[in-house]
Amino acid sequence: MSITVYGIPNCDTVKKARTWLDTQGIAHTFHDYKKQGADPARIAGWIAKAGLDKVVNKAGTTYRKLDDAQKAALGGDDAPAVLAEHTSVIKRPIVEHPGGLLVGFKEAEWAAALG
């Protein structure tokens, strides 16, 4: 099973998710937005699968710091570009796996999808 975890390494939720994968013995690769960036086309695919509201983290400080034009752009076709530029606004972690996509870390949901 090929699993890729997308996120930021110092995020507590990402740390919990990666620890959970390790304890379950589930091999995965980690894509660090801060070092490797985020591909707008991939983000568009996530939005198509999970929905914009699920992919955008509106609770974080980075979202609150966006100007009104950037926030407005998040509601339209420019959302993937804004998210690629401001990766901290992407909900974390996002996991691509053969069965689909997981957004955020909920242990029961992950166990059902990956167990």
Contacts in CASP RR format, 6 or more apart in sequence:
PFRMAT RR
TARGET T0000
AUTHOR 0000-0000-0000
METHOD contacts of the structure
MODEL  1
MSITVYGIPNCDTVKKARTWLDTQGIAHTFHDYKKQGADPARIAGWIAKA
GLDKVVNKAGTTYRKLDDAQKAALGGDDAPAVLAEHTSVIKRPIVEHPGG
LLVGFKEAEWAAALG
1 26 0 8 1.000
1 27 0 8 1.000
1 97 0 8 1.000
1 98 0 8 1.000
1 114 0 8 1.000
2 97 0 8 1.000
2 98 0 8 1.000
3 21 0 8 1.000
3 26 0 8 1.000
3 27 0 8 1.000
3 28 0 8 1.000
3 29 0 8 1.000
3 95 0 8 1.000
3 96 0 8 1.000
3 97 0 8 1.000
3 114 0 8 1.000
4 28 0 8 1.000
4 29 0 8 1.000
4 30 0 8 1.000
4 31 0 8 1.000
4 95 0 8 1.000
4 96 0 8 1.000
4 97 0 8 1.000
5 14 0 8 1.000
5 17 0 8 1.000
5 18 0 8 1.000
5 21 0 8 1.000
5 28 0 8 1.000
5 29 0 8 1.000
5 30 0 8 1.000
5 31 0 8 1.000
5 93 0 8 1.000
5 94 0 8 1.000
5 95 0 8 1.000
6 31 0 8 1.000
6 33 0 8 1.000
6 38 0 8 1.000
6 90 0 8 1.000
6 92 0 8 1.000
6 93 0 8 1.000
6 94 0 8 1.000
6 95 0 8 1.000
6 96 0 8 1.000
7 14 0 8 1.000
7 30 0 8 1.000
7 31 0 8 1.000
7 32 0 8 1.000
7 33 0 8 1.000
7 87 0 8 1.000
7 90 0 8 1.000
7 92 0 8 1.000
7 93 0 8 1.000
7 94 0 8 1.000
8 14 0 8 1.000
8 32 0 8 1.000
8 33 0 8 1.000
8 34 0 8 1.000
8 87 0 8 1.000
8 88 0 8 1.000
8 92 0 8 1.000
9 15 0 8 1.000
9 30 0 8 1.000
9 32 0 8 1.000
9 34 0 8 1.000
11 92 0 8 1.000
11 93 0 8 1.000
13 92 0 8 1.000
13 93 0 8 1.000
13 104 0 8 1.000
13 105 0 8 1.000
14 92 0 8 1.000
14 93 0 8 1.000
14 105 0 8 1.000
16 105 0 8 1.000
17 93 0 8 1.000
17 95 0 8 1.000
17 104 0 8 1.000
17 105 0 8 1.000
17 110 0 8 1.000
18 28 0 8 1.000
18 30 0 8 1.000
18 93 0 8 1.000
20 105 0 8 1.000
20 107 0 8 1.000
20 110 0 8 1.000
21 28 0 8 1.000
21 114 0 8 1.000
24 111 0 8 1.000
24 114 0 8 1.000
24 115 0 8 1.000
26 114 0 8 1.000
26 115 0 8 1.000
28 95 0 8 1.000
33 87 0 8 1.000
33 88 0 8 1.000
33 90 0 8 1.000
34 87 0 8 1.000
37 84 0 8 1.000
37 87 0 8 1.000
38 83 0 8 1.000
38 84 0 8 1.000
38 87 0 8 1.000
38 90 0 8 1.000
39 84 0 8 1.000
40 80 0 8 1.000
40 81 0 8 1.000
40 83 0 8 1.000
40 84 0 8 1.000
41 80 0 8 1.000
43 55 0 8 1.000
43 79 0 8 1.000
43 80 0 8 1.000
43 83 0 8 1.000
43 84 0 8 1.000
43 90 0 8 1.000
44 79 0 8 1.000
44 80 0 8 1.000
46 55 0 8 1.000
46 94 0 8 1.000
46 101 0 8 1.000
46 103 0 8 1.000
47 55 0 8 1.000
47 79 0 8 1.000
47 80 0 8 1.000
49 100 0 8 1.000
49 101 0 8 1.000
50 101 0 8 1.000
50 103 0 8 1.000
52 74 0 8 1.000
52 75 0 8 1.000
52 79 0 8 1.000
54 91 0 8 1.000
54 103 0 8 1.000
55 83 0 8 1.000
55 90 0 8 1.000
55 91 0 8 1.000
55 94 0 8 1.000
55 103 0 8 1.000
56 63 0 8 1.000
56 74 0 8 1.000
56 79 0 8 1.000
56 83 0 8 1.000
56 89 0 8 1.000
56 90 0 8 1.000
56 91 0 8 1.000
57 63 0 8 1.000
57 88 0 8 1.000
57 89 0 8 1.000
57 90 0 8 1.000
57 91 0 8 1.000
57 92 0 8 1.000
60 88 0 8 1.000
60 89 0 8 1.000
62 86 0 8 1.000
62 88 0 8 1.000
62 89 0 8 1.000
63 71 0 8 1.000
63 89 0 8 1.000
66 74 0 8 1.000
66 82 0 8 1.000
66 86 0 8 1.000
66 89 0 8 1.000
70 82 0 8 1.000
70 86 0 8 1.000
73 79 0 8 1.000
73 81 0 8 1.000
73 82 0 8 1.000
74 82 0 8 1.000
74 83 0 8 1.000
74 89 0 8 1.000
82 89 0 8 1.000
83 89 0 8 1.000
83 90 0 8 1.000
91 103 0 8 1.000
91 104 0 8 1.000
92 104 0 8 1.000
93 102 0 8 1.000
93 104 0 8 1.000
93 105 0 8 1.000
94 101 0 8 1.000
94 102 0 8 1.000
94 103 0 8 1.000
94 104 0 8 1.000
95 101 0 8 1.000
95 102 0 8 1.000
95 103 0 8 1.000
95 110 0 8 1.000
97 113 0 8 1.000
97 114 0 8 1.000
99 113 0 8 1.000
100 113 0 8 1.000
102 109 0 8 1.000
102 110 0 8 1.000
102 113 0 8 1.000
102 114 0 8 1.000
END
